Amino acid sequence: MLSETGLVRSVVVALSLGSLAFGVACSASSRTDPEDLRPGVPVGPQAPPSTAVPDSGDAGDGGNDGDGGGATRVLRVMTYDIGHAERQGLEALAAVIRAESPDLVGLADVDLGAPRTSSVNQAERLGQLTGMANLFRAATSSGDAGANGVALLSRYPMTGGERVVLPSPGEPRIVSTVDLDLGGAATMKVAVTALDAAEASRAAQVAEVTKVLGSAPRSILLGSLGGEPSEPSIVTLSAAMNDAWSLVSDGGGATFPADVPTRRLDYVFVGKGLAKPTRVVVPDAGAAAFHRPVVCDIPVP
């Protein structure tokens, strides 16, 4: 059981190595491994002011066949593999995030209570530094060594969701989902994941991810997916959802290594029920992490 610290307020995490089942009691803006979240319980601050965008009526472009034609605002999302803040620390990562002003951030390789990172709840601390709600779910746990997993930061309430263990012969991997409440009747499923480093494992993991998101055309997948666009697993995923970068840009988009990127390993995928993104960029985030982030603007109702 992790003890309470100054950074982990009112959070009690039960870490079980054998079952990877976790329970938690936490505050309204910070949740950790909430497998038992009650649907309808919001996480985090109220939604930010909307950003008006023109209704071009071409939401079906690029294979999107949903209701994006009525979009009146932009949801800015970011995916960022932070490498447990090993390079320059959480403050540098928070500065990168704040510079892009995202509404939603999917984080990969996040530590909680790990001695190697001063036993900090990294998701909660980044939430504090960016003014966003945070949600962490663990993929691996080793008792006193803490946990590592994925996290979401959001300016909109997050409700429900699940933690799904992905097939992996090596290091455990998960996909974490939430329902993002955009106000009124506008909701969408959001998922964040970090896939295996071995290509042979990623095919089965992608199959599970697409199963999780397959029935939700209004969905977003954020993650460090380990393979480049031509890899069979990414091709499979691109058939089920739309690769945001490919919808907007030709070529490029490399995210790794951060200093001089040569490989595109980090992605934003959007469900076929969402409008075509209006902008996708890979910001030069310097040496804040080993990967560069991807930022994407998606029109939403």
N, C-alpha and C positions, 0 to 999 in steps of 0.2 A: 504494500500500500504506500503510495507516495505521500509524504508529509506535506502539510500546508506551508507555503513560503510567501514572501512578500509579493511575488509576481503571480502566484496561483492562489487567488482569493476564493475561498469557499468552494474549492474544487477538490473532490476526493475521487481519485482514479483507482480502480481495482484492475491491476495488470496481471493477467494469467498467461504464462508462456505456453502451457499445454493446449488451451482451448482458444486463445486469442479472443475471449469474450470479455467485454469490459462494461462496467457500470459507472455511473457518475451522478453527482449532484453539483449543479453549477449555477452561475449567475445568468441573468437575462441576456447578456451580450457575449458570453463565453461558454462554449460547450465542448466537451472532450469525450469522444467515443460514445455518443448518445444513441446507442442501439435501441433504447427504450423511450425515445422521444414521443411525446403525445402529439398526434397530428393537430395542427392548428395553433400550436404554441409558438409565437414569433421569437426570433432571435435577432437582437440588434436594434439599431436606431431606425427612425422613420426614413422613408425613401427620400432621396435628394430631389431638388427641382428637376423637372423634365427638360430635355434639350430638344427643341423643335427641329424637325427635319421635313423637307417637302415630301408629299405623297406622290411618288413617281408612277405608281401603278404597275411597276414591273417586278413585283416581288417574286414572280415565278422564274426570273432569270437564274441561270446556273443550276437549274434543277429544283429550286425551292418552289413548292406548289402549295404553300400554306396561306394564312390569312394576313401576311405581312403588308398587303396593299393598303391597309388602314393604319399603318404605322405613323405615330405622331411624335416619337421621341427616340433617343438613341441610348441603348444599353452598352456601356463600354466595359469590356471584359479583358482580363489579362491572365496569362498562364506563365508561371515562373518556377523553375527548378532552383531552389535556393541553396542546395548542397549543405544543409544544416548550418548555414551562415558561417561556414568555415573560413571564407576568404577575408571578408572585411567587417563582419558582424551585422547584427540586426539593424542598427541605425542606418548603415549604408543601404541595406535592402529597402528599408522603409522610405528612404529618400528617393530611390528609383521608383517605387510604387506611387508615392505622392506626386512625383513629377508628371505622371501620366493620368492622374485623376480618374482611376477606374471606379466603376460601381461594384465590380465583382472580380475577385482574384482567386485563381486556383494555384495552390502552392504544393510543390513536390519536395520530398526529402526534408521533412520537418521533424525536429526533435522535441520531445517532452520529457523533462526530468532526467536527461542524460548527463552524466558527469563530464563527458567530453565537451559539452556546451554549457557548463556551469549549472546544470540541473534546471535550466529555464524552460518555461512553457513558451516555446517560440511563437506559436500561433497567437497566443494571448498577448504577448509583448508586441508583435507586429500590429495586432488590432489596436493596442493602445497608441502606438506611434503613428498610425494612419487614421485613427478615428473611425474604425470599422468594426463591425461584429466579427467574431471568429468562431470557427468550428474545426476541431481536430479529430481525426480518427486514426488509430494506430494500425500499421501493417505488421510491425514486429515489436516484440517486447522481451526484455530479459531481466526482469526484476529490478535490482538495484542499478542496472545500466540504463534504465529508462525505456522509452519507446521512440519509434520512428514511424512516420506515416505521411499522410497528406492532409491538407487543410484548405478551408475556404475563408476568405475575408469578404464581407458584403456590406453595402449601404442599404440594402433591402432586407426585410425579414426573411429568414430561412425557416422552413417548417418540415417536420417529418424526415423522410429520407431513410437510407439504409447503408450499411457497410457490408459489401459483398466480397468474400475472399475469392481471389482468382486462382486458377490452377497454376502451380509453379513447382518445379522439382527442386528449386534452390530457395533463395530468400523469399519469404512470403510477400505477396502483392495483393492489394485491394483496389476496388473502385468505391468511392464514397459519393452518395447522392443526397440531394436535398430538393425540396420544392421551393422555388424562389417566388415570393409574393410581390408582384409588381403593382399591386393596388387594384381594387375593383375585382373583375373576374380574370384579370391577366396574371397567369401563373405559368411557370415552365420548370421542367426538370433540369437540374444542373448536376454534372458529375465531374469529379477530378480523380486522376489516377497517375501512377508512375509504373510503366511496364518493365518487364525483365530486361536485363542487359543481353540475354541470349536470344537470338532470333528464333531458335526452335521453340522457345517457350511462348513467344509473343502471339503466335497464331491462335493457340487455345485461349489466351487471355483476351484477345480481341473478340473472339467468338462469344465469350461470356459478357464482355462489355456491351456488344451490340444486342445481346439478349436482354440485358438490363434496360437499355435505352430504346429498344426496338419498337415498343408500343407507345412511345412519346415523341411524336413528330415535332413538338415544340420543346426542344431540348438542346443543351449545350454540353459539349465534352471538352474539358481542359486537361492538358497533361503533357508530361514528359514521356513520349511513347517509344523511345529507344531506336526507332528505325526511320529511314528516309522514305520519301513518298513512293519510290519505286518498289519498296519491299512488299512482298505479298500480303503481309498482315495489314499494312497501311492501305494498300489497294482495296482489300476487303472492307476495311472500315470506311473508306471513301465511297463505297457502293451503298452503304447503309446510311451515311450522313454526308454532309458537304464539308470538305476541307476549305475553311474560310480563306486561307491564303490563295489557293488555286482559283477561287471564285473571283478574286480581286486583282491578283498579280500573276505575272508570268515569270517562272524561275525565281532564283534567289531565295530569301527567307531563311538563310542559315542561322542557327542559334548556338552552335557549339563548335569549338570552344569559344568562350566569350571574347577573348582578346582578339582573335582573328578567326571568326567562325567560317567553317567549311562544310558543316553538315546541318541539315534541318531535322531536328529531333523533337522539337516542341511545337504543339499544335493547338489550334482552336477548331473544333468541329461543330457545325450547327445542324440541327435537325431539318428535315425537308419541309417542315411546316412553318419555318421562320423565314423572314425576308432575307434577301441577299445583303451581306455586310457592305457597308459603304467605305470602310477603311480598314486595312490590316497592315501593321508595321512591326518591325523588330527594332526596338530602340537600342542604341549603343549605351549599355549600362555600365561600361567600364569593367572593372574587375570585382564588382560587388558579389558576383557568384560565378560558377564555372559555366553556366548557361546564360544566354540572353533571354529576356522575356519576349512574349508575343502579345500585342495589344490589338483588339478588334472592336470596331463599332458596329452594332447590330440594331437596325430599326425595329422597334417593338410597339405594339398598340398601347 
